[in-house]
Structures are given as structure tokens and as C-alpha cells.
Amino acid sequence: MTSVDIIIVSYNARADLERCLHSLHAAPPATPHRIVVVDNASSDGSLEAVQRGWPDVVLVPMGRNAGFAAANNAGIRATHGDLILLLNSDTIVPAGAIDRLVARLEREPAVVAVGPRLVDGEGRAEWSFGRMLTPWNEAWRALGGSLYNRRVPAVTWHVERASRREAYPHWVSGACLLVRRRAAEAAGLLDERYFMYEEDVDFCAALRAHGGKILFTPEAEVVHLRGRSARSAPAATRLAYHRSHAAFYAKHAPRWVPWLRAWMRVKGIKLEERT
């Protein structure tokens, strides 16, 4: 029988982590599963809270803040289930959502990774899938995202409509991403050059490069309380984003790197700084 390892990376997000674990235990998946929390050296009592409240959860302490990609890889290497669910600590998983994701993945052998419809705490859809990153796609995405956040009716209608339809995009969000283990291992797992951000787009690109298809499905829905853990260190988070952005373009579209670095210099962004 198919089994799934649910890997949750956490860093100083105790309240979100506890909420996520509560949702998983309140209505556990029928699919045989194991929950693994990989802790990036949190100082807020996260490890102790998990040990007290959920003794069945497997803990993988990193001993340092190794970043999102490296911590997820540690969780993957510590498990052996047929499927891997990468799940953010700032998610709430409704009853049946994981089982529906598993069932949808198993119906289509060519699909190696699937992501659900993500919604925020108000039930508004998140733009959680899309095309490969390019300057043009990013510009349109930024404009659309800004208008969506302002609740412009036409844009809201478009995002809601798109999030209600299945699609085969280039990537789905790593906030909740179900992937076949054999495909993840063939792709080399997540690229640990990405400390935070862009690792999901890069991972999906590697999965596609090995012949797999990526699927977005609204058959499952998960709540994503986006960005809450990043608020504890906004400056470090912004720097991590820019570093990952530069690394992504250096890997996938190097001709754009000089332009990207020039833009960063204009904005006063110094990638050589250390946090």
C-alpha cells in the first residue's frame, strides 16, 4: 500500500507549527503516513512543544539554520515512504485533503508532483502555480499580484477561476507539494544553494527535466497563512529572497544575471552580506 512521509520544516514558528500538527492529528489521512518535523535550530521552544504534544512525530534537529531546501532534503533522507509531502509549517490541512492529493497523483502515472489549491485565512485563492521564471513572466506576475492584493474585481475573478481548474504548469508551490520519491531522488532532491525561496520552482524544473509532469489540482484545498514565519526576521528574509533569485537566474538563464545584478545595485541590495 502507498505510504506518504509528511515533511514539515520549521524555524521559530512554534504557534504555526502547533496549529499545523493539530490539523493533521484532528483529521489524520487514511493513507499510511509518517509526520516528520525538521527543525532549523529554533529558539522558541518548538522542539519541546512537539515532543510534549505529539510524541508520534519524528523530529530531525538540524542543529543550525540550514535553510528550507537543505532541511527538506534531510527530512527526505530520513524517510522511505513511496510519496513525499513537503508541507509548510504555516499551513492548516483540512480533513481528506492529503488523501485526495494522493488519489489524484496515483490516477496519472506520468505526473510526478502535484499541488493543491491554496487559500489564505479568508479563503482567498493563492497564486500557487505558474510558468517558469523569466523577467517577463515575473513582471506580469508582479503586476497581477499587486492588483489581486488590491482586490481589483477582474483580476480577482481571473485568479479564482484559474484556481478552480486543473492545470499542468511548470511549477507548483512548495508550501504543499506531493512528489513521488523515485522522481525526487532521480532529480537530485532540492538544490541546497537556495536557502529560502525559488527552491520549489527549481525543483519542479528538475522533475520536468527528468520526464515528469507537474499537476495543479483544486480537488484538494489547503489553508496557507503565508509569510508568517518570515516576519520574525524581515531583513534576513529579503536578503535570502534576492540571493535565491540571483542563484536561480545564474542556473537557468545566465544571460540575465548582469541585468539582475545591475538592478540590485540600483536598489542597494548587497548579496555578499551575511546573516
N, C-alpha and C positions, 0 to 999 in steps of 0.2 A: 504494500500500500504506500502511496505517495506520502512523504513527510516534508514538513517545512520548518526551517530554522528562522525565527524572527529575531533579527539583529537590530538592537537599538543602541546608537552611540549617544552618550550623554556627557555634557560638560557644564557643571554648575547650573543645572536646570532641574533641581530636585522637585519642585512643585509640578512642572510639566511631566517629568518622568513618572512621578507617582500617579498622576491623572491618566497617563497613557497605560501604565501597567494595570491600573484599576479597570479600565475599559476592556483590556484583554482578558482579565480574570472574571469580570462580571458576566461576560458572554463569550467564553472561550471558543475558538474554532473547533469544528468537528474533525477537521483534518489533523492527524497526528502532528504534534508540533513541539518545539522547544523554544523558550524565550531566553535570549542572551543579551545582557546589558554590558556594553563595553564602555568603561569609564575613563575619560581622558584627564585623570588626576583632579577630580572635582574637590573643592574645599568647602562645600556647602552641606556635607553630611549625606550626600546621595547614596554612597555605598552602604552606609549603616542603615539608611531607610529601606533600601532594597532587602538587605539581609534580615531586617526585622519583619517587614511586611510581606515579603514574597520569597520565602526560603526555597521555592522550587525554581526560581530564576537563576540561571548560570551567570556568574559575574566574571568578567575579564578585565581586571585593572591594568591600565596601560602604564601607570607609574609616571606619566608625563602627558602633557597635552600634545598628542601626536598628530592631531588633525582628523578630519572626517574620513578621508579616504583610507588612511593607514589604520584607523580604528575599525572601520568596517572590514577591512582585509583581515585584521586579527580575529574578528568575530567569525568570518567565513572559515578561516583556517582552523578554528577551534570546534567546528561543527562538521556534520557529514550528511545532513538531510538531502533529499533529492532536489528540493527547491529552497531558495534563499529569499527572505523578505527583508529588504532594507527599509527600516521604519524610523522616522524622526521621533525624538522624544516629545516634541510638541504636537503630536497627533492624538486624536481620540478615534478609536476604531469601533464602529457600530457592530452590533450582532450580525453575523453572516458575511461581513464584508470580505474577510480573508478567504473564506470558503468559496465565495463567488469568483474571486480573482483566480484561485487555484483551478476551479472548474473551467473558467474561460481559457486559461492557458493550456489546459490539457485537451481542449477541443481542437486546437490548431497546432500540430507538431512543428510547423515552420516558425511559429512565434517563440522567441526565447526569453522575452521580457514583457511584462505588462504593468501598466499603471492605472489606478482608479481615477474617478472624478474626485478632485479635491475641492473642499469648500471651507470657507472661514467660519468663525464662530457665529456669524449671522446667516450662514447658509449660502453666501455668495460664492460663485464658482471661482476657482483659482485658474489662472492661465498656466497649466501644469504640463504642457506638451508643446512640441513645435518642430520647426525646421532647424537644420544645422546652423550654428552661429556664423554669421557673416556681418560685416558692417551694415549692409542694407537691411538684413533681417532684424538686426538689433535695433536699428533706428525705427523701423516700423513697429517693432515690439514695444519700444520705449514710449513712442507716441500713443499707441493703442492702450498700453498700461496706464499712462497718465490720464487719458480720457476715461478709461474704465474706473479708475480710482475716484474720478470726479463724478462718476455715475451718469455720464452722458448717455441718454437713452439708446441711441442707435448702436453705440459700442457695447453697452450692457447686453442688448438683445443679441448681438453677434457672438459675444463670448459665451453667454448662456446657451445659445443654440449650438455652438461648436462643442461645448462640453457635454451635450446630450447625445452626441453621435459618436459611434466608434470610428477610429482613425488609425492609420499606420504611419505615425510621424517618425521623424529622425530620432527623437528622444522623448522620454517621459521623466517626470520629476523623481529625484532620489528620495524625496520625503516619504514616498511609499512606492517601492519598486520590487516586484516579484520577478525573480530570474531563475532559470534552470541552472543548477550547479555546474553541470558539464559545460554549458556555454560560458558561464562566468570564468571558469578555470581556463578554458580554451582562449579566452580573451585576455588572460593575464590578470584578472581581478581589476580593482580600481587603480588608477595611476596615482601613486603617492606623492607626485610632485604637486598635486592640488591639495593644499592644506584645508581649504574651505571654499566652496563654490566651483561650478563648472565641471566637477568630477562626474556628475551624472550624465551630462551631455557627452563628455569624452568616453565614458563607459559604454553608453549606448552606441556611439560611433564604432567602438572596438567590437561590440557584439554584432553590429551590422557588417563590419568588415570580414567577420568570420561566417557570413552567410545567414545570419539570423534576422528575423523581423521583429520590430518593436510595435506593441499594440497599446493604444489608449482605449479604455472601455468605461462607459458610465454604468455598467452592470453592477459595479461596486462603488461605494462612496465613503470617503474618509475625511474627517474634520482635521484641518491643518491650521493651528494657531500660529501662523507664520511669523518668524523673526523674533520670537520672544527670548530665546536664549542668547541671541546676538546682542540684545540691548545691554547686557551686563558689561560689554567692552566694545562700544561702537567704533572707536578709532581703530582698534586692532582688527575689527571685523571688516571695516572699509579697506584697510591695507591688504588684508587677506584676499578680499574680492579682486582688487587690482592686480595682485601678484598672480592669482589664478587666471585672470583674464589674459595677462601677458603670456603666461605659460601655455594657455590654450591656443592662442594665435601663433606662437612660436612653433607649436607642434603641428597644427592643422592648416595654417595659412600664413607662412612666414613672410610673405611679401608685404603683409600689412603691419608687421611689427614696428618698422621705423615710424610709420604714421601714428601708431598707437602710443609709442614712447614719446613722440613729439607732443601729442595731445596731453599725456600725463605730465610732461614738463610744464606745459602751459597751465595746467590745473594745480601745479605744485605738489604732485604725487611723487614720492621718493621710494622706489621699490627696494632700495638697499637697506632701509631701516629695519631694525629687528624688534620684535615684541617679546 
